[in-house]
Amino acid sequence: MVPAVFKAAAASLRENGLFVFTLFANQADDCDFAVASRDKLAQSGCYAHSASYIERLARDCGFSVLELKQVVHEQDQDGNPVPGLLAVLRRETT
């Protein structure tokens, strides 16, 4: 599913256009994506993605990575921070 989103964004953006988003972070970088490990997130079917997976998808879909950093994605129902990634990608010129 995620590669389709990257391809659609690349097809929709002008050259040098920005694709900016946040996502749940998969702390285990040896796994591209997984069901979110927090019980309350997993109840809603959330996935977490690794930074290396996002970097690879960006490159494969014609983006350069301007920023990929750890952020607090949101707070869970108990007010605890949920780790995430902020991605800022630029569509490369063809």
C-alpha positions as CSV (number, residue, x, y, z in Angstrom):
1,M,0.0,0.0,0.0
2,V,2.7,2.5,0.9
3,P,4.6,2.3,-2.4
4,A,1.3,3.2,-4.2
5,V,1.0,6.3,-2.1
6,F,4.6,7.4,-2.9
7,K,4.1,6.8,-6.6
8,A,0.8,8.8,-6.6
9,A,2.5,11.6,-4.7
10,A,5.4,11.6,-7.2
11,A,3.0,11.6,-10.2
12,S,1.0,14.5,-8.6
13,L,3.8,16.8,-7.6
14,R,5.7,19.3,-9.8
15,E,9.4,19.0,-10.0
16,N,11.0,20.0,-6.7
17,G,7.5,19.7,-5.0
18,L,7.5,18.6,-1.4
19,F,5.8,15.5,0.1
20,V,5.6,16.1,3.9
21,F,4.0,13.6,6.3
22,T,4.3,11.9,9.7
23,L,4.0,8.3,10.5
24,F,4.4,5.9,13.4
25,A,8.0,4.9,13.8
26,N,9.1,1.3,13.9
27,Q,12.0,1.3,16.3
28,A,13.4,-1.9,14.9
29,D,15.2,-0.8,11.7
30,D,15.7,-4.4,10.6
31,C,12.0,-4.6,9.7
32,D,10.4,-2.3,7.1
33,F,7.0,-2.2,8.8
34,A,4.9,-3.9,11.4
35,V,1.7,-3.6,13.3
36,A,2.2,-0.8,15.9
37,S,3.5,-2.4,19.1
38,R,1.3,-0.4,21.4
39,D,-1.8,-2.2,22.4
40,K,-4.1,0.8,22.0
41,L,-2.8,1.6,18.6
42,A,-2.9,-2.0,17.4
43,Q,-6.6,-2.0,18.2
44,S,-7.2,0.3,15.3
45,G,-4.9,-1.5,12.9
46,C,-2.1,1.1,12.8
47,Y,1.3,0.3,11.2
48,A,4.8,1.6,12.1
49,H,7.5,2.0,9.4
50,S,11.3,2.1,9.7
51,A,13.3,5.1,8.6
52,S,15.4,2.9,6.2
53,Y,12.1,1.7,4.6
54,I,11.0,5.3,4.0
55,E,14.4,6.3,2.6
56,R,14.4,3.4,0.2
57,L,10.8,4.1,-1.0
58,A,11.7,7.7,-1.4
59,R,14.7,6.9,-3.6
60,D,12.8,4.2,-5.6
61,C,9.9,6.6,-6.3
62,G,12.0,9.6,-7.4
63,F,12.3,11.6,-4.2
64,S,15.2,12.9,-2.3
65,V,15.1,13.0,1.5
66,L,15.4,16.5,2.9
67,E,14.5,15.6,6.5
68,L,13.7,12.3,8.3
69,K,13.7,12.7,12.0
70,Q,12.2,11.3,15.2
71,V,9.2,13.3,16.5
72,V,6.2,12.7,18.8
73,H,3.5,11.6,16.4
74,E,0.7,11.9,18.9
75,Q,-0.4,11.1,22.5
76,D,-2.1,7.8,23.3
77,Q,-5.3,7.6,25.4
78,D,-3.3,7.9,28.6
79,G,-1.3,11.0,27.5
80,N,1.9,9.1,26.8
81,P,3.9,10.3,23.7
82,V,3.9,7.9,20.7
83,P,7.1,8.0,18.7
84,G,6.9,8.9,15.0
85,L,8.9,10.1,12.1
86,L,8.6,13.4,10.2
87,A,9.5,13.0,6.6
88,V,10.1,15.8,4.2
89,L,10.8,14.6,0.7
90,R,11.4,16.5,-2.5
91,R,10.4,15.2,-5.9
92,E,13.6,15.1,-8.0
93,T,13.8,16.8,-11.4
94,T,13.6,14.5,-14.4
